[in-house]
């Protein structure tokens, strides 16, 4: 979803509960999605947060700054029709999950990966019944079919909104396991994104980081926390 910034065209933004969801009213008029549907958040918490997002906007409205709105509009306009492709995308990550490919060296990185990543694999086995295999190096390994089936069953239980949140967290983190742990509230978001960015953090500590790389890292973490907040508001 892309749109050029435009001058703010309203004074007041507020949430309004309706029979089929929570609308965002801008000067009393409901906010519409790109498909010209009234945006209706499925939870009061998300609807209130969406209204607050629009209330905080400055003199110029830039959709790039409205993370919850972007996710919500995508979920409402595409959540039903896109369930299959979104699920397929997440399952591809599960089949080659970041947490299952460990460094062969140096020892310091090996230890940090073990400490940071293994708790998530243990959680996945305990919570989902999905036991993933880990390997050293980058040569692809096949994950057990029961593990992938368990992930697929978990995804099938989500509505389009939650599935979008998991998909977004998966593509940012590179890990379906981390995204599912985020959706379940099993670990703090800060711990999850730290696990996702462990390799990059390790390299930055060793070799330093330039301004461009630092800005990119900040964007990745911001986007991850936006997805985390979206999922958290859907759970209330």
KAWOVEN-V50565 format. One record per residue. N is the residue number from 0. RES is the residue in one small letter. OMEGA is omega in radians with two decimals (none if undefined). Layout:
BEGIN
((N | RES | OMEGA) (N | RES | OMEGA))
END
This chain:
BEGIN
((0 | x | 3.13) (1 | x | 3.10) (2 | x | 3.12) (3 | x | 3.06) (4 | x | 3.12) (5 | x | 3.14) (6 | x | 3.11) (7 | x | -2.99) (8 | x | -3.09) (9 | x | 3.11) (10 | x | -3.02) (11 | x | 3.01) (12 | x | 3.12) (13 | x | 3.11) (14 | x | 3.11) (15 | x | 3.11) (16 | x | 3.08) (17 | x | -3.07) (18 | x | -3.05) (19 | x | 3.10) (20 | x | -3.12) (21 | x | -3.13) (22 | x | 3.01) (23 | x | -3.13) (24 | x | 3.05) (25 | x | -3.02) (26 | x | 3.07) (27 | x | -3.13) (28 | x | -3.09) (29 | x | 3.06) (30 | x | -3.11) (31 | x | 3.05) (32 | x | 3.06) (33 | x | 3.10) (34 | x | 3.09) (35 | x | 3.02) (36 | x | 3.02) (37 | x | 3.11) (38 | x | -3.11) (39 | x | 3.11) (40 | x | -3.10) (41 | x | 3.11) (42 | x | 3.11) (43 | x | -3.11) (44 | x | 3.14) (45 | x | 3.12) (46 | x | 3.11) (47 | x | 3.13) (48 | x | 3.09) (49 | x | 3.11) (50 | x | 3.12) (51 | x | 3.12) (52 | x | 3.12) (53 | x | 3.12) (54 | x | -3.12) (55 | x | -3.06) (56 | x | -3.11) (57 | x | -3.09) (58 | x | 3.10) (59 | x | -3.10) (60 | x | 3.10) (61 | x | -3.09) (62 | x | 3.12) (63 | x | -3.14) (64 | x | -3.06) (65 | x | -3.00) (66 | x | -3.13) (67 | x | 3.12) (68 | x | 3.13) (69 | x | -3.13) (70 | x | -3.09) (71 | x | 3.13) (72 | x | 3.08) (73 | x | -3.14) (74 | x | -3.08) (75 | x | -3.07) (76 | x | -2.99) (77 | x | -3.01) (78 | x | -3.12) (79 | x | -3.06) (80 | x | -3.02) (81 | x | -3.11) (82 | x | -3.08) (83 | x | 3.14) (84 | x | 3.10) (85 | x | 3.11) (86 | x | 3.13) (87 | x | 3.13) (88 | x | -3.13) (89 | x | -3.13) (90 | x | 3.08) (91 | x | 3.08) (92 | x | -3.14) (93 | x | -3.13) (94 | x | 3.11) (95 | x | -2.96) (96 | x | 3.12) (97 | x | -3.01) (98 | x | -3.07) (99 | x | -3.11) (100 | x | -3.00) (101 | x | 3.12) (102 | x | 3.05) (103 | x | 3.11) (104 | x | -0.13) (105 | x | -3.08) (106 | x | -3.11) (107 | x | 3.12) (108 | x | 3.10) (109 | x | -3.13) (110 | x | -3.10) (111 | x | 3.08) (112 | x | 3.12) (113 | x | -3.11) (114 | x | -3.04) (115 | x | -2.97) (116 | x | -3.06) (117 | x | 3.09) (118 | x | 3.13) (119 | x | 3.09) (120 | x | 3.09) (121 | x | 3.11) (122 | x | -3.12) (123 | x | 3.12) (124 | x | -3.09) (125 | x | -3.02) (126 | x | -3.05) (127 | x | -3.01) (128 | x | -3.09) (129 | x | 3.14) (130 | x | -3.11) (131 | x | 3.07) (132 | x | 3.05) (133 | x | -3.12) (134 | x | 3.07) (135 | x | -3.14) (136 | x | -3.04) (137 | x | 3.10) (138 | x | -3.05) (139 | x | 3.02) (140 | x | 3.10) (141 | x | 3.08) (142 | x | -3.14) (143 | x | 3.14) (144 | x | 3.11) (145 | x | 3.12) (146 | x | 3.14) (147 | x | 3.11) (148 | x | 3.12) (149 | x | 3.08) (150 | x | 3.12) (151 | x | 3.12) (152 | x | 3.11) (153 | x | -3.13) (154 | x | -3.12) (155 | x | -3.12) (156 | x | -3.09) (157 | x | 2.94) (158 | x | -3.06) (159 | x | -3.13) (160 | x | -3.12) (161 | x | 3.12) (162 | x | 3.09) (163 | x | 3.12) (164 | x | 3.12) (165 | x | 3.10) (166 | x | -3.13) (167 | x | 3.12) (168 | x | 3.12) (169 | x | -3.08) (170 | x | 3.11) (171 | x | -3.04) (172 | x | -3.05) (173 | x | -3.04) (174 | x | 3.02) (175 | x | 3.14) (176 | x | 3.13) (177 | x | -3.14) (178 | x | 3.12) (179 | x | 3.07) (180 | x | 3.09) (181 | x | -3.13) (182 | x | -3.11) (183 | x | -3.07) (184 | x | -3.04) (185 | x | 3.14) (186 | x | 3.07) (187 | x | 3.12) (188 | x | -3.13) (189 | x | 3.11) (190 | x | -3.12) (191 | x | -3.13) (192 | x | 3.06) (193 | x | 3.09) (194 | x | -3.13) (195 | x | -3.05) (196 | x | -3.05) (197 | x | -3.10) (198 | x | -3.14) (199 | x | 3.11) (200 | x | 3.14) (201 | x | -3.14) (202 | x | 3.12) (203 | x | 3.11) (204 | x | -3.12) (205 | x | -2.95) (206 | x | -3.09) (207 | x | -3.09) (208 | x | 3.12) (209 | x | -3.04) (210 | x | -3.12) (211 | x | 3.13) (212 | x | 3.12) (213 | x | 3.13) (214 | x | 3.12) (215 | x | 3.12) (216 | x | 3.12) (217 | x | 3.12) (218 | x | -3.14) (219 | x | -3.13) (220 | x | 3.09) (221 | x | -3.13) (222 | x | 3.13) (223 | x | -3.14) (224 | x | 3.04) (225 | x | 3.11) (226 | x | 3.12) (227 | x | -3.14) (228 | x | 3.10) (229 | x | 3.14) (230 | x | -3.13) (231 | x | 3.13) (232 | x | 3.07) (233 | x | -3.08) (234 | x | -3.08) (235 | x | none))
END
